[in-house]
Amino acid sequence: MQRRKGYNPKRKLGALGLWSADERKKRAGEVLYGGNQEHKLNPRAYGPGPVINPRPGKTLCDAVGPFSKAKAESLLRAGVLKGMISQQMRNGWPQNVWAVSDGQPFEAELENNILGSYHGYPMPKDDDFRVIVLREWLNR
């Protein structure tokens, strides 16, 4: 895979106390996974809509094998529950949420700051921020 020119250097993991345990639980029940068909090899598995071929340069969340929308939603909720949210907020929702599954870190980006809807993807191996995500996932 070709190395990207760079990843967002402004990403910062918020302190665990950024949201209380009660707030994390509440938000985990409200957060939505919308998905982005440009990040899918199998976009139909994520709901109705026009089939869009993956855009070159996009990281595909289902490239390593089948990856259901239910699993993506579960990872998003788990990231919120563990407080794996960014410092940067948009309308009360974190810009990013991170989670780990089977040793693979995933990053979700806010796509609708009114609904709290995200799309996500596996973090590429050349993204240095993945080391922080893996470490914090184990420590929280």
C-alpha positions, 0 to 999 in steps of 0.5 A: 500500500502506498503511504499517505502524505500524512495523517491528521496531526491534530488528533488527540485522545481526550482524558478519560475524565472528559466524559463521566462514566454515566455520560459515556454510557448515555452517549454509547446508547445514542451514537450511530454508525452511518458508514461510508460506502467509499470505505467498503468492498461490500457496501450493500452489507451496510444498508440500502443506497446506490453502490459506490465503488471504493475510492482510490486511497480510501482505507477499506474497513472490510478489506481484511474480511467480512465486517458487518455493520453490527460489528462496526456499531459495537466497536463504536459503542465500545470506544465511547464506553472506554472513553476513547474519544478525541478532545476535539468536539463538534456540537457535543460529539467527539470528532473521533472515536477509537476502538480495537478489535483483534489487535487492529485499531479502528478510527471513526470520524464524525460525519453528522454532528447533530445525530452523532453519526460516524463512519470508520476504518482500520488505522493503517500501519504507517499511522503513528497514532495507532500506537497511542490507540493500542496502548490506551485501549489496554489501559482504560 
